[in-house]
Amino acid sequence: MPKVLVSDPIDQIGIDILSQVAQVDVKTNLTPDDLLQIIPEYDALMIRSGTRVTQAVVEAGKQLKIIGRAGVGVDNVDVPAATRRGILVVNSPEGNTVAAAEHAVAMMLSLSRYIPDANQSMKAGQWDRKSFTGVEVYKKTLGIVGLGKIGAHVAGIARAMNMRLLAYDPYLSTERAEQLGCQLVELEFLFRESDYITLHLPKTPETYHLINADALSKMKPTVRIINCARGGIIDEQALVDAIQQGKIAGAALDVYETEPLGDSPLKSLGKNVILTPHLGASTEEAQVNVAIDVAEQIRDVLLGLPARSAVNIPGLRPDLMEKLRPYLQLAETLGNLVSQLAGGRIDALEVRLQGELATSESQPVVVAALKGLLSHALQERVNYVNASIEAKERGIRVVETRDASARDYTGSLHLTAHGSLGKHSVSGALLGNSEIRITSLDEFPINVPPSRYMLFTMHRDMPGIIGKIGSLLGSFNVNIASMQVGRKIVRGDAVMVLSIDDPLPDGILTEITKVAGIRDAYTVTLSESI
């Protein structure tokens, strides 16, 4: 039975789900050394924000298939290291959407009315109304940086409070922003015009210290900044300087560059700054939601099913995965086939999407083709997570083209492998919704279903050659399940494809190439799922 380590506190319902398919060990407050020592025995790791999954942990996790982060951010996971090892990393992108958005709005309102300090003043026995005169958010301008699920939910709440909404999101269309009631603007315009700025974007090299001294200098002196997204997006020292010098009115922070927050000057800034200890997802409902979401994904992966929210499989969204699933199998099959035909080192793979497939998102299909291409050599070491990295490390250049005008089939795929032993190409298509057909081999037209064991020959189209091959195979007790010949002109070059019941015995391939008219012969073994 698989083993799952839960190294941070999660809701019991998540543990119950995991227990359906695995032995679950809950071990919280592990030191880094403790984690390194025990991780080799586990197939899956479920964490929240407390556990840091470093490269060392990834490399020590010899059996790890999946790392599940019960939350949105995966800053505490070395995703590139996991990807390189073929370990799936999943999160819960929607489980705490409402909680995080509501916390951001609560921070904005608390900052506007000095609620935390007024509360402390009352509990100290004071009745000080003058010190806590706040401002209204009504008709103020809210700048939302990052209009994803959380940012969009914040926009909905802010609209209900009659705020004017500006948004910056380089990946969002103007139409979508308008649907959310936002005016899509450039970042400098948002900085200049906003009364409040709320951040809802991941921490990346591009967003690190996005709010720095230069950005702060462009803002109104009355602006208030809210960050319930990720620490590091704000240059904290620059923020402290701006508040102390009166360049901005205040800030409300739930996340920090270093957590837990240590001896920071942020703590001394009085009522103009509100600090909470990373509480954005800390609601009872959110903790249940993320526990269920991630536990179900870990369970599914351990059962051999796809995950819904993998962060390191490019382009494989659940809805897209389901739509393209038959084409992914086609791409993987063709990649496996052309790899074995090409033989030695492969330098480049051309991927041509044809027909309706040319109008679909291509990245999942390319990844599937690379997985098939590398699977014969790497076997279980290559999967949808690391196929692109494995190909890049081997110097395989990928060239993608599209031809929507091709109409022989509703959608078809053509792969060409360039390698040390020359060039080979193969095409394939789907009959109906899922039946795979190989439709060409080195530009020779054929129409055969893939099978477990196959024999391909390149030969002159001449009388008697098919009979000679059949007799030769029969003499070695090899049974032919099906046979087809593809040719361009009569008595020219041709290709023969035979599906056989068993692997070819040693030495028979050499005998086949001795038959007059045979130029070359190849055996191919495809996976048993074909």
C-alpha positions as CSV (number, residue, x, y, z in Angstrom):
1,M,0.0,0.0,0.0
2,P,1.3,3.5,-0.8
3,K,2.4,5.7,2.0
4,V,1.6,9.4,2.4
5,L,3.3,11.8,4.8
6,V,1.3,14.8,6.1
7,S,3.8,17.2,7.6
8,D,1.6,20.2,8.3
9,P,-1.8,20.3,10.1
10,I,-4.7,19.7,7.7
11,D,-8.4,19.1,8.3
12,Q,-9.3,15.5,9.3
13,I,-11.4,15.1,6.2
14,G,-8.3,15.3,4.0
15,I,-6.7,12.5,6.0
16,D,-9.8,10.4,5.7
17,I,-9.7,10.8,1.9
18,L,-6.1,9.7,1.7
19,S,-6.7,6.8,4.0
20,Q,-9.0,5.3,1.3
21,V,-5.9,4.4,-0.8
22,A,-2.8,4.7,1.4
23,Q,-1.2,4.5,4.8
24,V,-1.2,8.0,6.1
25,D,1.3,9.2,8.6
26,V,0.7,12.7,10.2
27,K,4.0,14.0,11.5
28,T,4.0,17.8,12.1
29,N,6.8,20.1,13.3
30,L,9.5,18.1,11.6
31,T,12.9,19.7,11.4
32,P,14.5,19.8,8.0
33,D,16.8,16.9,9.0
34,D,13.9,14.9,10.3
35,L,12.1,15.3,6.9
36,L,15.2,14.3,5.0
37,Q,15.6,11.1,7.0
38,I,12.0,9.8,6.6
39,I,11.0,11.1,3.2
40,P,12.6,8.2,1.2
41,E,9.9,5.8,2.4
42,Y,6.9,7.9,1.2
43,D,5.0,7.9,-2.2
44,A,3.3,11.3,-1.5
45,L,3.8,14.4,0.6
46,M,1.0,16.7,1.7
47,I,2.0,20.1,3.2
48,R,0.7,23.6,3.9
49,S,3.0,26.6,4.3
50,G,5.0,25.3,7.2
51,T,7.1,22.6,5.4
52,R,9.8,23.6,3.0
53,V,10.3,21.1,0.3
54,T,13.9,21.8,-0.8
55,Q,15.9,20.3,-3.6
56,A,17.5,18.0,-1.0
57,V,14.1,16.8,0.1
58,V,13.1,16.2,-3.5
59,E,16.2,14.2,-4.2
60,A,15.9,12.2,-1.0
61,G,12.3,11.3,-1.9
62,K,13.2,8.3,-4.1
63,Q,9.6,7.1,-4.1
64,L,7.8,10.4,-4.3
65,K,5.2,10.7,-7.0
66,I,3.3,13.8,-5.9
67,I,3.7,16.7,-3.6
68,G,0.4,18.4,-2.6
69,R,0.2,21.9,-1.2
70,A,-3.0,22.5,0.6
71,G,-3.3,26.1,-0.5
72,V,-2.5,28.3,-3.6
73,G,1.1,29.3,-3.3
74,V,4.0,26.8,-3.8
75,D,6.8,29.2,-2.8
76,N,7.9,26.6,-0.2
77,V,8.3,23.9,-2.8
78,D,11.3,23.6,-5.2
79,V,9.1,23.0,-8.2
80,P,12.0,22.9,-10.8
81,A,13.7,20.2,-8.7
82,A,10.4,18.2,-8.4
83,T,9.8,18.6,-12.2
84,R,13.3,17.4,-13.0
85,R,12.6,14.3,-11.0
86,G,9.2,13.7,-12.5
87,I,7.3,14.5,-9.3
88,L,3.9,16.1,-9.7
89,V,3.3,19.2,-7.7
90,V,-0.4,20.1,-7.1
91,N,-2.1,22.9,-5.2
92,S,-5.7,24.1,-4.5
93,P,-6.0,27.2,-6.6
94,E,-9.7,27.8,-5.7
95,G,-10.1,26.3,-2.2
96,N,-9.2,29.5,-0.4
97,T,-10.3,32.1,-3.0
98,V,-13.2,33.5,-0.9
99,A,-11.2,33.5,2.3
100,A,-8.2,35.3,0.8
101,A,-10.4,37.9,-0.9
102,E,-12.5,38.5,2.2
103,H,-9.3,39.0,4.3
104,A,-8.0,41.5,1.8
105,V,-11.2,43.5,2.0
106,A,-11.2,43.2,5.8
107,M,-7.7,44.6,5.9
108,M,-8.6,47.5,3.6
109,L,-11.6,48.4,5.8
110,S,-9.6,47.9,9.1
111,L,-6.8,50.1,7.8
112,S,-9.3,52.8,6.7
113,R,-11.0,52.9,10.2
114,Y,-8.0,52.0,12.4
115,I,-10.0,49.2,13.9
116,P,-7.2,47.2,15.5
117,D,-5.7,50.2,17.3
118,A,-9.2,51.5,18.3
119,N,-9.9,48.0,19.8
120,Q,-6.7,48.0,21.7
121,S,-7.4,51.5,23.0
122,M,-10.8,50.5,24.3
123,K,-9.4,47.4,26.0
124,A,-6.9,49.6,27.7
125,G,-9.8,51.6,29.3
126,Q,-9.7,54.6,27.0
127,W,-12.4,56.4,25.1
128,D,-10.4,58.1,22.4
129,R,-12.5,59.0,19.4
130,K,-10.4,61.8,17.9
131,S,-7.3,59.6,17.3
132,F,-9.2,57.2,15.1
133,T,-10.9,59.4,12.6
134,G,-10.8,57.3,9.5
135,V,-11.7,57.5,5.8
136,E,-14.5,56.0,3.7
137,V,-13.9,53.6,0.8
138,Y,-17.1,54.8,-0.9
139,K,-16.3,56.1,-4.4
140,K,-12.6,55.7,-3.8
141,T,-10.4,54.2,-6.5
142,L,-9.2,50.7,-5.8
143,G,-6.2,49.4,-7.9
144,I,-6.2,45.6,-8.2
145,V,-2.8,44.2,-9.3
146,G,-3.6,40.7,-10.6
147,L,-7.1,39.9,-11.6
148,G,-7.2,36.2,-11.1
149,K,-9.8,34.3,-9.1
150,I,-9.0,36.1,-5.8
151,G,-8.5,39.5,-7.4
152,A,-11.8,39.0,-9.3
153,H,-13.6,38.2,-6.1
154,V,-12.2,41.3,-4.4
155,A,-13.5,43.3,-7.4
156,G,-17.0,41.9,-6.9
157,I,-17.0,43.0,-3.3
158,A,-15.5,46.4,-4.0
159,R,-18.1,47.1,-6.8
160,A,-20.8,46.5,-4.2
161,M,-19.2,49.2,-2.1
162,N,-19.3,51.6,-5.0
163,M,-15.6,51.8,-5.5
164,R,-14.0,52.8,-8.8
165,L,-11.9,49.8,-10.0
166,L,-8.7,49.9,-11.9
167,A,-6.8,46.7,-12.7
168,Y,-3.4,45.6,-14.0
169,D,-3.0,42.1,-15.4
170,P,-0.9,41.5,-18.5
171,Y,-2.6,38.2,-19.1
172,L,-6.2,39.4,-19.1
173,S,-8.3,40.6,-21.9
174,T,-10.0,44.0,-21.8
175,E,-13.3,42.3,-22.3
176,R,-12.8,40.1,-19.2
177,A,-11.8,43.1,-17.1
178,E,-14.9,45.0,-18.2
179,Q,-17.1,42.0,-17.3
180,L,-15.6,42.3,-13.7
181,G,-16.3,46.0,-13.7
182,C,-12.7,47.0,-14.0
183,Q,-10.8,49.4,-16.2
184,L,-7.6,47.6,-17.5
185,V,-4.7,50.0,-17.2
186,E,-0.9,50.1,-17.2
187,L,0.8,49.7,-13.9
188,E,2.1,53.2,-13.6
189,F,-1.4,54.6,-14.2
190,L,-2.7,52.4,-11.5
191,F,0.0,53.5,-9.1
192,R,-0.7,57.2,-9.8
193,E,-4.5,57.1,-9.7
194,S,-5.4,54.6,-6.9
195,D,-6.5,55.4,-3.4
196,Y,-6.0,51.8,-2.4
197,I,-3.8,49.2,-4.0
198,T,-4.4,45.5,-3.4
199,L,-2.0,42.8,-4.6
200,H,-3.1,39.4,-5.9
201,L,-0.3,37.9,-7.9
202,P,2.3,35.2,-7.4
203,K,5.9,35.8,-6.3
204,T,8.1,35.4,-9.4
205,P,11.3,36.9,-10.6
206,E,9.2,39.5,-12.5
207,T,7.0,40.4,-9.4
208,Y,9.8,40.4,-6.8
209,H,9.9,43.9,-5.2
210,L,7.3,45.1,-7.7
211,I,6.4,47.6,-5.0
212,N,9.7,49.3,-4.5
213,A,10.9,52.8,-3.8
214,D,10.4,53.9,-7.4
215,A,6.9,52.6,-7.5
216,L,6.0,54.1,-4.1
217,S,7.3,57.5,-5.3
218,K,4.6,57.5,-8.0
219,M,1.7,57.0,-5.6
220,K,-0.6,59.4,-3.9
221,P,0.4,60.4,-0.4
222,T,-3.0,59.2,0.7
223,V,-2.7,55.7,-0.8
224,R,-3.0,52.6,1.3
225,I,-1.5,49.3,0.2
226,I,-2.9,45.8,1.0
227,N,-0.8,42.6,0.4
228,C,-2.5,39.3,1.2
229,A,-0.8,37.5,-1.7
230,R,2.9,36.7,-1.3
231,G,5.8,38.1,0.7
232,G,8.6,39.6,-1.4
233,I,6.3,41.4,-3.8
234,I,6.8,44.5,-1.6
235,D,10.3,45.8,-0.7
236,E,9.5,46.1,3.0
237,Q,12.3,48.5,3.8
238,A,11.2,50.9,1.0
239,L,7.6,50.6,2.4
240,V,8.8,51.5,5.9
241,D,10.7,54.5,4.6
242,A,7.7,55.7,2.6
243,I,5.4,55.5,5.6
244,Q,7.8,57.1,8.0
245,Q,8.4,60.0,5.5
246,G,4.7,60.5,4.9
247,K,4.9,59.5,1.2
248,I,2.0,57.1,1.6
249,A,-0.8,56.8,4.2
250,G,-0.4,53.2,5.3
251,A,-0.3,49.5,4.6
252,A,-2.0,46.2,5.6
253,L,0.2,43.1,5.3
254,D,-0.6,39.5,5.8
255,V,2.5,38.1,4.1
256,Y,6.2,38.9,4.5
257,E,9.5,38.3,2.7
258,T,10.6,36.2,5.7
259,E,8.1,34.2,7.7
260,P,7.5,34.2,10.6
261,L,8.1,37.9,10.8
262,G,11.1,38.6,13.0
263,D,12.5,41.8,14.3
264,S,11.1,44.1,11.7
265,P,10.6,47.9,11.6
266,L,7.1,47.2,10.3
267,K,6.1,46.4,13.9
268,S,6.9,50.0,15.1
269,L,4.8,51.9,12.6
270,G,1.7,52.4,14.7
271,K,-1.9,52.7,13.5
272,N,-0.9,53.3,9.8
273,V,0.2,49.7,9.5
274,I,-1.8,46.5,10.2
275,L,0.0,43.2,10.4
276,T,-1.6,39.7,10.5
277,P,0.3,36.3,10.6
278,H,-0.5,34.9,7.1
279,L,-4.2,34.4,7.8
280,G,-5.5,34.8,4.3
281,A,-6.6,31.2,4.0
282,S,-7.3,30.7,7.7
283,T,-11.0,30.1,7.8
284,E,-12.7,26.9,8.8
285,E,-14.3,26.7,5.3
286,A,-11.1,27.3,3.4
287,Q,-9.2,24.7,5.4
288,V,-11.8,22.1,4.7
289,N,-11.9,23.0,1.0
290,V,-8.1,22.9,0.4
291,A,-7.8,19.7,2.4
292,I,-10.4,18.0,0.3
293,D,-9.1,19.3,-3.0
294,V,-5.5,18.3,-2.5
295,A,-6.2,15.0,-0.8
296,E,-8.5,14.0,-3.7
297,Q,-5.7,14.8,-6.2
298,I,-3.1,12.8,-4.2
299,R,-5.6,9.9,-4.0
300,D,-6.3,10.1,-7.8
301,V,-2.6,10.2,-8.7
302,L,-1.8,7.2,-6.5
303,L,-4.7,5.4,-8.4
304,G,-3.1,6.3,-11.7
305,L,-5.6,9.1,-12.5
306,P,-4.8,12.7,-13.6
307,A,-4.6,15.5,-11.1
308,R,-6.9,18.6,-11.5
309,S,-4.4,21.3,-10.5
310,A,-0.9,20.3,-11.3
311,V,1.4,23.4,-11.3
312,N,4.3,21.7,-13.2
313,I,2.5,20.2,-16.2
314,P,2.4,23.0,-18.8
315,G,-1.0,23.4,-20.5
316,L,-2.7,20.4,-18.9
317,R,-5.7,22.0,-17.3
318,P,-8.4,19.5,-16.3
319,D,-10.9,20.6,-18.9
320,L,-8.3,20.7,-21.7
321,M,-6.9,17.3,-20.5
322,E,-10.3,15.7,-20.9
323,K,-10.9,17.2,-24.4
324,L,-7.4,16.3,-25.7
325,R,-7.1,12.9,-24.0
326,P,-7.4,10.8,-27.2
327,Y,-4.9,13.1,-29.0
328,L,-2.5,12.8,-26.1
329,Q,-2.5,9.1,-26.5
330,L,-2.1,9.5,-30.3
331,A,0.9,11.8,-29.7
332,E,2.5,9.5,-27.2
333,T,2.1,6.5,-29.5
334,L,3.5,8.3,-32.5
335,G,6.4,9.7,-30.4
336,N,7.2,6.2,-29.2
337,L,7.0,4.8,-32.7
338,V,9.2,7.4,-34.4
339,S,11.8,7.2,-31.7
340,Q,12.3,3.5,-32.3
341,L,12.3,4.0,-36.1
342,A,15.0,6.7,-35.7
343,G,17.3,4.6,-33.6
344,G,20.3,6.5,-32.2
345,R,20.5,10.0,-30.9
346,I,17.6,12.4,-31.8
347,D,18.5,16.0,-32.3
348,A,15.2,17.5,-33.3
349,L,11.5,16.7,-33.3
350,E,9.1,18.4,-35.7
351,V,5.5,18.4,-34.5
352,R,2.9,19.3,-37.1
353,L,-0.7,19.6,-35.9
354,Q,-3.3,19.3,-38.7
355,G,-7.0,19.9,-39.2
356,E,-9.0,20.8,-36.1
357,L,-6.0,19.8,-33.9
358,A,-4.2,22.8,-35.4
359,T,-6.8,25.1,-33.7
360,S,-6.3,23.5,-30.2
361,E,-3.8,24.4,-27.5
362,S,-0.6,22.6,-28.6
363,Q,1.5,22.4,-25.5
364,P,-0.1,19.3,-24.0
365,V,0.2,17.5,-27.4
366,V,3.9,18.4,-27.7
367,V,4.5,17.2,-24.1
368,A,2.8,13.9,-24.9
369,A,4.8,13.4,-28.1
370,L,8.1,14.1,-26.1
371,K,7.0,11.6,-23.5
372,G,6.5,9.0,-26.1
373,L,9.7,9.9,-27.8
374,L,11.8,9.4,-24.7
375,S,9.9,6.6,-23.0
376,H,11.6,3.8,-24.9
377,A,15.0,4.9,-23.6
378,L,14.0,6.3,-20.2
379,Q,10.9,4.2,-19.4
380,E,9.5,5.1,-16.0
381,R,11.8,8.0,-15.6
382,V,9.9,10.1,-18.1
383,N,6.3,11.4,-17.6
384,Y,4.2,14.4,-18.4
385,V,5.9,16.4,-15.7
386,N,9.5,16.1,-16.8
387,A,9.3,15.2,-20.5
388,S,10.1,18.7,-21.7
389,I,13.0,19.1,-19.3
390,E,14.4,15.6,-20.3
391,A,14.2,16.6,-24.0
392,K,15.9,19.9,-23.4
393,E,18.7,18.3,-21.4
394,R,19.3,15.9,-24.3
395,G,19.6,18.8,-26.8
396,I,16.4,17.8,-28.6
397,R,15.1,20.9,-30.4
398,V,11.3,21.0,-30.8
399,V,9.8,22.7,-33.9
400,E,6.0,23.1,-33.9
401,T,3.9,23.9,-37.0
402,R,0.2,24.0,-37.8
403,D,-1.8,23.2,-40.8
404,A,-5.5,23.8,-40.3
405,S,-6.3,23.3,-44.0
406,A,-5.4,19.5,-43.9
407,R,-8.8,17.7,-44.2
408,D,-7.9,14.0,-44.7
409,Y,-9.0,13.5,-41.1
410,T,-10.9,15.7,-38.6
411,G,-7.6,16.1,-36.7
412,S,-4.2,14.5,-37.3
413,L,-0.6,14.7,-36.1
414,H,2.7,14.4,-38.0
415,L,6.0,13.8,-36.3
416,T,9.5,14.0,-37.8
417,A,12.5,12.9,-35.9
418,H,16.0,14.1,-37.1
419,G,18.8,12.1,-35.6
420,S,22.3,10.7,-35.9
421,L,21.0,7.9,-38.2
422,G,18.9,10.1,-40.4
423,K,15.3,11.2,-40.6
424,H,12.1,9.4,-40.0
425,S,8.5,10.6,-40.0
426,V,5.1,9.2,-38.9
427,S,1.6,10.5,-39.1
428,G,-1.5,9.4,-37.2
429,A,-5.2,10.3,-36.7
430,L,-8.2,9.2,-34.7
431,L,-11.1,7.2,-36.1
432,G,-14.3,8.2,-34.3
433,N,-13.4,9.6,-30.9
434,S,-10.5,7.5,-29.8
435,E,-9.4,4.7,-32.3
436,I,-5.8,5.4,-33.3
437,R,-4.6,4.9,-36.8
438,I,-1.1,5.2,-38.2
439,T,-1.7,7.0,-41.5
440,S,1.8,7.4,-43.0
441,L,5.4,6.2,-42.4
442,D,8.2,8.1,-44.0
443,E,5.6,9.8,-46.2
444,F,4.3,6.4,-47.5
445,P,0.5,6.2,-47.0
446,I,-0.8,3.4,-44.7
447,N,-3.8,2.9,-42.5
448,V,-3.1,0.5,-39.6
449,P,-3.9,0.5,-35.9
450,P,-0.9,0.3,-33.6
451,S,-0.2,-3.0,-31.9
452,R,2.1,-4.3,-29.2
453,Y,4.6,-5.8,-31.6
454,M,5.2,-4.4,-35.1
455,L,7.6,-5.0,-37.9
456,F,8.3,-2.3,-40.6
457,T,10.2,-2.9,-43.8
458,M,11.4,-0.5,-46.5
459,H,11.6,-2.4,-49.8
460,R,11.1,-2.4,-53.5
461,D,7.6,-3.0,-54.6
462,M,8.2,-6.3,-56.5
463,P,6.4,-9.6,-56.9
464,G,7.1,-12.3,-54.3
465,I,8.6,-10.1,-51.6
466,I,5.6,-10.2,-49.3
467,G,5.5,-14.0,-49.6
468,K,9.2,-14.3,-48.8
469,I,8.8,-12.3,-45.6
470,G,5.7,-14.3,-44.6
471,S,7.5,-17.6,-45.1
472,L,10.6,-16.4,-43.2
473,L,8.5,-15.4,-40.3
474,G,6.7,-18.6,-40.4
475,S,9.9,-20.6,-40.3
476,F,10.7,-18.8,-37.0
477,N,7.2,-19.6,-35.6
478,V,6.2,-15.9,-35.8
479,N,2.4,-15.4,-36.3
480,I,1.3,-12.4,-38.4
481,A,-1.9,-10.7,-37.1
482,S,-2.2,-8.2,-39.9
483,M,-0.2,-6.8,-42.9
484,Q,-0.4,-3.7,-45.1
485,V,1.7,-2.2,-47.8
486,G,2.0,1.4,-48.6
487,R,3.5,2.7,-51.8
488,K,3.5,5.9,-53.9
489,I,4.0,4.4,-57.4
490,V,3.8,0.8,-58.7
491,R,7.1,-1.1,-58.5
492,G,8.7,1.8,-56.7
493,D,9.8,2.1,-53.1
494,A,7.2,0.8,-50.5
495,V,6.7,0.2,-46.9
496,M,5.3,-2.9,-45.3
497,V,3.7,-2.9,-41.8
498,L,3.1,-6.2,-40.0
499,S,1.5,-6.6,-36.6
500,I,2.8,-9.8,-35.0
501,D,1.7,-11.7,-31.9
502,D,5.1,-12.0,-30.2
503,P,8.5,-10.3,-30.2
504,L,10.8,-11.3,-33.1
505,P,13.3,-14.0,-32.0
506,D,17.0,-13.0,-32.0
507,G,18.6,-13.0,-35.4
508,I,15.5,-12.9,-37.6
509,L,15.8,-9.1,-38.3
510,T,19.2,-9.8,-39.9
511,E,17.7,-12.5,-42.0
512,I,14.9,-10.2,-43.2
513,T,17.4,-7.6,-44.4
514,K,19.1,-10.3,-46.5
515,V,15.9,-10.8,-48.6
516,A,16.3,-9.4,-52.1
517,G,14.6,-6.1,-52.4
518,I,14.5,-5.3,-48.6
519,R,16.3,-2.0,-48.0
520,D,15.8,-1.9,-44.2
521,A,13.7,-3.4,-41.4
522,Y,12.7,-2.2,-38.0
523,T,10.9,-3.7,-35.0
524,V,8.8,-1.6,-32.7
525,T,7.4,-2.5,-29.3
526,L,4.7,-0.3,-28.0
527,S,3.3,-0.1,-24.5
528,E,0.7,-2.6,-23.5
529,S,-1.9,0.1,-23.1
530,I,-1.9,0.6,-26.9
